[in-house]
Amino acid sequence: MVLARKNLGDCIPHFSPDLKLETRTAGRDILQHLATTLPMLISGSADLHNSTRNYINAAGDFTRNNPIGRNILFWYS
């Protein structure tokens, strides 16, 4: 598969300097846009996805049963 070359700056949302937005929220929005453009982009967290907001929403978790998941969970039980 050949992907068209894109300027990543064109793939992310731009925020007004006057907008009162948490960095984690802006990062989440940017990550979602980049994930649609970069199919090999993955994310990972121990138990902080809710706090850091770095979960790729459309991908699910990477597990033995879901090898195409793009979110790696770094914990064990």
Backbone bond lengths (Angstrom), bond angles and torsions (degrees), N, CA, C in turn:
res aa  C-N    CA-C-N  psi(-1)  N-CA   C-N-CA  omega(-1)  CA-C   N-CA-C  phi
1 M - - - 1.432 - - 1.528 108.36 -
2 V 1.290 116.13 133.20 1.455 121.91 178.84 1.524 108.32 -109.97
3 L 1.318 115.72 124.39 1.457 120.20 178.85 1.516 109.53 -97.62
4 A 1.296 115.46 140.92 1.466 119.77 176.55 1.516 108.58 -66.86
5 R 1.303 116.05 138.93 1.458 120.32 178.54 1.529 109.02 -73.89
6 K 1.322 116.06 130.45 1.458 121.43 -178.47 1.517 109.63 -127.65
7 N 1.293 115.23 152.81 1.447 121.07 170.16 1.525 106.45 -81.35
8 L 1.324 117.91 117.24 1.457 120.12 -176.10 1.522 112.27 -61.53
9 G 1.315 116.77 -27.80 1.457 119.48 177.34 1.517 112.81 -61.90
10 D 1.332 116.54 -25.99 1.459 120.88 178.15 1.524 112.02 -80.87
11 C 1.322 117.33 -12.57 1.464 121.94 -175.25 1.517 113.38 -95.62
12 I 1.318 117.18 -6.49 1.460 118.87 -176.43 1.525 110.67 -112.30
13 P 1.314 115.62 151.76 1.464 118.39 178.34 1.528 110.42 -69.98
14 H 1.289 115.29 150.97 1.455 121.26 175.92 1.522 107.53 -110.32
15 F 1.305 115.85 138.15 1.453 121.36 -175.72 1.523 110.02 -111.78
16 S 1.290 115.56 141.13 1.464 121.37 176.84 1.528 108.45 -66.29
17 P 1.325 117.59 138.81 1.468 119.85 177.06 1.535 112.54 -60.86
18 D 1.318 116.96 -22.76 1.463 120.67 -179.94 1.530 112.94 -83.37
19 L 1.313 116.98 -11.41 1.458 120.96 -177.55 1.528 110.23 -72.48
20 K 1.300 116.06 126.90 1.464 120.95 177.31 1.533 107.37 -86.84
21 L 1.335 115.61 99.02 1.461 121.52 -173.76 1.520 108.81 -135.57
22 E 1.330 116.53 130.76 1.464 119.93 176.25 1.522 109.71 -63.27
23 T 1.309 115.71 146.53 1.461 120.61 178.10 1.526 110.81 -58.89
24 R 1.345 116.76 -41.01 1.473 119.73 179.71 1.521 111.54 -62.85
25 T 1.306 117.56 -36.78 1.461 121.21 179.45 1.522 110.51 -69.65
26 A 1.319 117.37 -44.12 1.468 120.70 176.92 1.525 110.00 -62.17
27 G 1.332 116.79 -43.04 1.467 120.67 178.18 1.518 112.56 -60.91
28 R 1.332 116.45 -39.39 1.464 120.77 177.34 1.522 110.64 -61.65
29 D 1.318 116.30 -46.09 1.466 120.02 -179.08 1.525 111.25 -64.00
30 I 1.317 116.67 -40.86 1.469 120.72 178.05 1.520 110.35 -65.81
31 L 1.342 117.24 -43.55 1.466 120.88 179.95 1.527 111.40 -58.85
32 Q 1.335 117.68 -42.12 1.470 120.41 -179.12 1.524 111.05 -62.46
33 H 1.323 116.94 -41.15 1.464 120.52 178.66 1.528 111.21 -68.17
34 L 1.316 117.05 -43.15 1.466 119.74 179.37 1.524 111.26 -65.01
35 A 1.318 117.21 -35.65 1.468 120.59 -179.02 1.519 111.89 -63.04
36 T 1.323 117.59 -30.43 1.462 119.30 177.82 1.525 111.31 -74.59
37 T 1.329 117.09 -25.35 1.463 121.94 -178.48 1.530 112.53 -91.63
38 L 1.328 116.26 -32.13 1.466 121.64 -176.09 1.532 109.37 -112.78
39 P 1.324 118.09 92.20 1.464 120.34 -174.26 1.526 114.43 -65.68
40 M 1.320 118.56 -15.16 1.464 120.81 178.99 1.527 112.31 -96.73
41 L 1.321 117.85 1.07 1.461 121.79 178.77 1.517 109.35 -69.87
42 I 1.329 116.61 131.22 1.463 121.33 176.97 1.525 108.89 -124.90
43 S 1.299 115.51 164.83 1.453 122.10 177.18 1.518 107.94 -131.66
44 G 1.302 116.38 160.97 1.452 119.33 178.83 1.511 111.55 -156.76
45 S 1.326 114.35 153.06 1.451 120.29 179.02 1.520 108.53 -163.93
46 A 1.323 115.88 155.50 1.456 119.35 174.63 1.525 107.75 -77.32
47 D 1.284 116.99 -77.93 1.456 119.84 178.07 1.523 110.54 -135.80
48 L 1.322 116.63 25.90 1.454 120.34 -172.69 1.529 114.87 -111.92
49 H 1.329 118.85 11.76 1.465 119.19 -179.33 1.529 111.61 -54.19
50 N 1.321 117.65 -39.78 1.468 119.67 -179.56 1.518 111.67 -66.69
51 S 1.317 116.58 -34.68 1.460 120.38 -178.29 1.528 112.40 -81.26
52 T 1.333 116.80 -45.42 1.465 120.40 -176.79 1.522 112.64 -84.44
53 R 1.323 115.96 -18.01 1.472 122.60 177.37 1.526 112.73 59.99
54 N 1.328 116.31 37.05 1.462 120.05 -178.70 1.529 112.13 -106.15
55 Y 1.310 117.64 29.59 1.463 123.20 -179.93 1.527 109.41 -89.34
56 I 1.324 117.15 128.95 1.465 121.17 176.32 1.535 107.09 -80.57
57 N 1.301 116.26 106.67 1.467 122.12 -169.56 1.521 114.42 -61.00
58 A 1.305 118.44 -40.58 1.462 120.96 -172.37 1.524 113.42 -84.25
59 A 1.321 118.25 6.09 1.457 118.67 -168.91 1.515 115.65 -112.66
60 G 1.300 119.42 -28.63 1.453 121.02 -175.35 1.520 111.73 77.77
61 D 1.327 115.02 177.58 1.462 121.21 -178.69 1.515 111.22 -86.61
62 F 1.327 116.13 144.63 1.457 121.73 173.60 1.523 107.51 -77.68
63 T 1.319 116.66 117.39 1.469 121.82 178.55 1.527 108.87 -142.22
64 R 1.285 115.56 175.07 1.462 120.61 176.30 1.528 110.46 -59.55
65 N 1.329 116.66 -36.40 1.459 121.43 -179.66 1.529 113.55 -86.71
66 N 1.328 117.12 -12.39 1.459 121.60 179.83 1.532 109.13 -135.03
67 P 1.340 117.32 72.60 1.466 120.14 -176.33 1.526 114.14 -70.34
68 I 1.321 117.94 -6.95 1.461 119.27 177.17 1.536 111.72 -98.39
69 G 1.334 116.53 3.07 1.461 120.27 175.87 1.521 110.37 -62.08
70 R 1.301 117.03 151.49 1.460 121.39 -175.32 1.524 113.17 -118.43
71 N 1.325 116.59 10.86 1.465 121.80 177.29 1.522 108.04 -119.49
72 I 1.328 115.81 117.83 1.453 121.33 -178.89 1.520 108.02 -98.20
73 L 1.325 115.88 127.64 1.456 121.59 178.89 1.519 108.35 -98.04
74 F 1.324 117.20 119.57 1.454 122.92 -175.96 1.516 110.89 -98.85
75 W 1.303 116.57 73.12 1.458 120.50 171.58 1.517 107.72 -154.40
76 Y 1.282 114.55 166.98 1.457 120.10 176.45 1.519 107.71 -141.89
77 S 1.321 114.22 161.96 1.471 117.40 178.69 1.514 109.57 -133.53
